[in-house]
Each structure stands twice: as C-alpha cells, then as structure tokens.
Amino acid sequence: MTANATPFHLAANSHRWRGLMLAVALLGAGWIWVTRSPAPPASDATASPRAGFTAPDFSLQTLDGQAVTLADLRGQAVMINLWASWCPPCRKEMPDILRVYEAYRDQGFTVLAVNTTFQDNESDVRAFVQEFDLTFPILLDVTGSVSQRYQLRALPTTFFVDRRGVIQEVVLGGPMSKALIESNVAKLLPP
C-alpha cells in the first residue's frame, strides 16, 4: 500500500472498476442482441441447403416490387448469390457474376442476387446495382428469412442449382473468380 492509499481509496477504486466492468458487459450484451441473426421459422421443415439436396423454395420482392419465386424457375439453371452492399468480397465478385450471366442467360441460366437487406439498406442496394449496372434480378431479404433458410454463415454465399432444383455446388465466402463461376455454370447447362 502506498503512503497516500487508504482502505477507503482502495474500496472506491474497486467500486469504480466493478461499475466499469458492468457497463462493458451490458454494452456487449446489447451489441450481441442488436446484431443477432433472425430467428428461424417455427415450423421450417426444409431440406438442408447442401449439394445433392433440393434448394429450399422462397419468394422475395425485387427492387422493382415484383415477386420472384424460386420454384417458378424450375427448368432453368440458377445461381443464388447472398450478398450485401457493404461486403468487400461481394463487391469484387459481382462484375464477374454479371459477365457470366450475360454470357449464359440465353442458354437458360439466371442469377438471383439475394441482398441481405435485414443487415443492409435499400438505398445502398440501389446505389450498388447502379454502380455495377446489374441486369439480373436483385431480391430483397428484408426479414432475413431466406438467409436463415439457407443457413447463411458467410458473405457472400452462392448456391448453384440445376434445372431440377437440386443444389449442385455451394461456395461459402468469396470472392469467386470468373473461372470458378463459369465452371459451375457449365455443369448446370446441357452440353
């Protein structure tokens, strides 16, 4: 104990320290609560979103307010890309996704770019779409239901779905190269 430190001073510092630790713990708990993933639907009996399983169906609105339902695209090869405007790998891979889409769309290939709007915002999504001049459907996952159904763990995450609606490949993270995107799309289209 120093010459100036009395038991009263030590007790006061101890109380301040405990108060600071309590404040940090409460702030941390609040941050975890605010940034949590949406809760899964109560009765979601869909198959696991893995290669070899049928892609879980969903219906979302586009930026233009049109409804797009995955099941309506049976017969086409579909790439489902979950992304956010603030995600650097998403930004990096999007031009290559667009190039592959434009090269193969006449052969029955489409891209569903599912924005994780529950952790993004629509004005940033619109700016992103304009910046990259995207021409494929941009879907808004406002509630996080599709991200939850597809067990989103990393951004971006991409599912390559064949004409029968079966997931053939899942790519977690990114950015994907143009060659990787093309090779997966080529597997989905008839020779």
N, C-alpha and C positions, 0 to 999 in steps of 0.2 A: 504494500500500500504506500502511495506517495505521501509526502508531508501534508498536502492540501486535500487529499481524498479522505472523506469521512464516510462512514457507513451510509449516511443519508444520500450523499452524492452517488455512491455506487448503486444504491437502490433506485434512484431516479433514472440513471443511465440504463439500468436493467429494464425498467418500465418503458422507456423510450424505445429500446431495442425490440422488446416484445410487440409494442404498438406498430413499429415499422414492419416487422415480420408479418403481423396480422394483416396490415394493409396490402403488402405484396401478395400474400396468399389470396386475399379477396379479389384483388385485381386479376391475378392469374386465373382464378375460378371463373370470373366474369368473362375474361377473354375466351376461355375454353367454351363457355356456354354460347357466346355470340358467334363463334366460328365453327360450331359443330356441324356435322353433316345432317341433312334432313332425315327424319325417322323413316324406316321402311314401312311400306303399306302393311296394314294389319293382316291381310289375307293374300299375300303375294306368293302364289304357288308356281311361279315361272321357273323354267329350267335355268341352270347355271349358265352365265354368258361365257362359255368356253368353246374352243374349237370342237366341232363334232355335235354340238347342241343347236337346236333351233334358236334363232335370235329372238329374244323376248319382244313381243309386239308393243308398240306405243303409238300415240298420236299426239303431235305437237303443232303449234301455230308457227307459221313463218313470220319473218319481219313484216310481210305484207298482209298478215292476218289470215292467210289460207291454212286450212288444216292439212297436214300430211300424216298418213298412217303407213307404217312400215309394211303391214300385211298387204296393202294395196300395190306394193311394188314387187310382189312375187312374179317371177319370170324375168326379172332384171338382176344384174349383179349390183350389189350395193356396198358402198363403203360408208360406215357410220363413224364419224370423227367427233369425239367430245373434246371441246376446246374452250378457251377463254381469251378475251382480247388482251389481257394483261400478261399472258403466259409467253415468255420468250421462245421456247421451242415450238409453240403453236404458230407464232408469227413466222418463224423460219421455215416451217414445212408447208405453209399454206400456198405459196406460189407453185410449188411442185405438185401439190394436190390439184390445183386448178389446171396446170398443164396436162396432167394425166386425165383428168375429167374431160377436158376439151378434145383430147386425142381419142378417147374411147366411148364417149357418150352415144355416138351413132351406132355402136355395137351393143347397146343395151346396158351400159354402165351408168350408175348415178352415184352422187355423193350426197349424203345427208350430214351437213355440218351442224351438230347439236351444240349450241352455245350453252354453257353452264350459267345461265342468266341469274340463278339464285345466288351466285357469288361474283357476278359481273353486273353491268348495267346496260340497258338497251341503247343509250346514246353512244357509248363506247363501242358496242357491237356494230351499230350503223356506220360509225367512222372507220372501223376496221374493214368492213365489207366494201366501203367506198375506196379506201386506200389500196386494197388488193384487187379491186374490180372483180369481185367474186360473182359467178354466174350460176352456181348450184344453189339448191335450197338451204337457207340458213334458218334453223329451227331454234326456238327459244324454250329452254328447260327452266321455266320460271320457278317452279316449285321444287326442283331437284328430283322429281320422281323418276325420270329416265336415268339420271346419273346414279340414283340408288338402285334401280332395277338392273343396271349394267355394272354394278359394284365398282364404280369409279374409284380408283385409288391414286391415279397419277394423271396429270395433264401434259400433253394430250394423250388420249387413249383411242385406238382405232380398231374397229371390227370389220373384217372383210366377209361379206355374206353372199353365198352363192344364189343362183336363180331359184332354188328350192326353199330358201330362207334359212339355210344352215350356215352357222359361222365356220369359216374355214381357217381363219387366222386372227389372232389378237396381238396387237402391238401396244405395249404399255410404255408410255413416255415417248420421247422424241428428241430432236426432230427426225422424221423419216426422210430418207433420201428419195429422189425421184426413181432411182433404180429399184428400191425396195417396194415402193408403191406400185410401180409397173409390173414387177414380177408377181405380186399378189393379185393384181387385177387380171393379169394374163391367165392365172389359174382358175379364175371365175368365169371366164368367157370361153365359148367353144372355139376350137382351133380353126 
